[in-house]
Amino acid sequence: MTIVRHELKQGRTAFLIWCGCIAALLGICIFLFPEMKGEMDTVSEMFASMGVFTAAFGMDKLNFGTLTGYYAIECGNVLGLGGAFYAAIIATDVLSKEERMHTADFLLTHPLGRVRVMTEKLASVLIRIVLLNLLIYGISVLSMAAVGEAIPWKEINLLHLAYFLMQLELAGICFGISAFLRRGSVSIGLGIAVLMYFMNLIANITESAKDLKYLTPFGFCDGALIAAEGKLDGVVLAAGMALEALGILAAYLKYPKKDIA
């Protein structure tokens, strides 16, 4: 597990920064809720009449005056985008950086097969995503308790599970892409995450494009839909897990045969 430890140590600073920023933003949002709760009925009515914007974010399905509705929209966007960006960046960079940083000659001349190198690097990505979500979940629950609100356990658990699975899918897709890159950069991972996010918005807005939700990990972590229905969309989730598996499989087929520059 030498490579796993090295990757975790190398990415420690970035992990702490991303985790700290996401947790801080979530904490601030939650601590603002008691002050804003009395005005949320007016806000809900205003958002419900904003047409396309309302449909894109599912704000017509929720009551902003409840912690569940507020958390699904305000905190959900922070967690969704922040977690997606982090997962995409580390997964896109984990294989391609060896060529970009000219460290492939050192790493791949060791008595380690490429499959083992890939497996340990993938494990390091998964460990960081798991730790990120555990820490953020803990901060969110503690913040809710600190402001004296009753914690809607079912909805909160479903929301965090959905965002965790979304990050895993995005990481799997980006890991596959990383195997094909020679000079990968964080901008590629960010670009993929942003593309997936807007694909989900388009699917929410346009009836003719609703099938796009099967191609984006944001399709099954729609906070408004989860909070309103109290469940995940199993069909969209299954499609997402299939895309994740295909991404990882593509990496394992490509990288062992890749001509490393």
Secondary structure, DSSP 8 states (H G I E B T S, - for coil): -HHHHHHHHHTHHHHHHHHHHHHHHHHHHHHHHHHHGGGHHHHHHHHHTSTHHHHHHTTTS--TTSHHHHIIIIIHHHHHHHHHHHHHHHHHHHHHHHHHTT-HHHHHTSS--HHHHHHHHHHHHHHHHHHHHHHHHHHHHHHHHHTT----HHHHHHHHHHHHHHHHHHHHHHHHHHTT-SS--HHHHHHHHHHHHHHHHHHHH-GGGGGGGGTSGGGG--HHHHHHHSS--HHHHHHHHHHHHHHHHHHHHHGGG----
